[in-house]
Amino acid sequence: MNAEDMPRKRTEIVEEPFEIQFPQRERERDEIEQDEEWCEVRLAGQRRQIRFHDYSELYAWRGLYEQLFYDELECDSPRTVCGLLSEQLDSEGIDATELRVFDVGAGNGMVGEQLAAIRVGSVVGVDIIQAAAEATDRDRPDVYEDYFVLDLTDIPQDALEDLQGRRFNCMTTVAALGFGDIPTDAFAAAFNLVEDGGHVAFNIKEDFMAHADDSGFSALIRHALEDGTIELERDRRYRHRLSVTGEPLYYMAMVGEKRRDLG
């Protein structure tokens, strides 16, 4: 299945839309950092200001996350990344039902829903936020085989043994890299749970890959590609979503083969 064939609309889970306003719309694009964006939403009769990275607040209200990011700001990352993964599987003649996917930074299940659309064999989600698991259970209870709430930099032994026993041969992480949502150590811990030869599908802001720094995800991903830890199989520049001022935010979607663990 090509990315263009993936379903564009998210699952409808609310009848009445929220009243959302973007007071920053008239400001210059460069004045607002992406991780500082916010909106005003009328909730329970009161107008509240919510930062886009206040995920617990967004997940608490059924359908708010979807309306904000997918309806208002036209986010296309889950569809694009999972579609790119599907294209790579097709090119290799791999049946998606053979995949045992570890969805890292799973949030409220938007990526899991897209993985289900390409008929992967199983998906296990993980997120550090309890509200994410609760939102998934509320809105998409049948997407994940299991869902863990834990800190990947400090995995309890029983959970580690459970995850190792899953024998993941694919990992996805979408819209979670580069703004401190998932530390590099957490990404490495999840990556190392995937079997060698497995697929890794993720996205990262275009600007981060262009920065010639030696820290953070841009360096981690760049070094992993350069030293052969990840063999890049397919990539695509695309519009992740609109900014709060209506400007396009471009990301890189990537699919690669894991060749060995991250050190």
Secondary structure, DSSP 8 states (H G I E B T S, - for coil): --GGGS--S-----SS---EE-GGGGS-GGGS-GGG-EEEEEETTEEEEEETT-HHHHHTSTTHHHIIIIIIS---HHHHHHHHHHHHHHHHT--GGG-EEEEET-TTSHHHHHHHHTT-SEEEEEES-HHHHHHHHHH-TTS-SEEEE--TTS--HHHHHHHHHT-EEEEEE-S-SSSSSS-HHHHHHHHTTEEEEEEEEEEEEHHHHH---SSHHHHHHHHHHHTTSEEEEEEEEEEEEE-TTS-EEEEEEEEEEE-S---
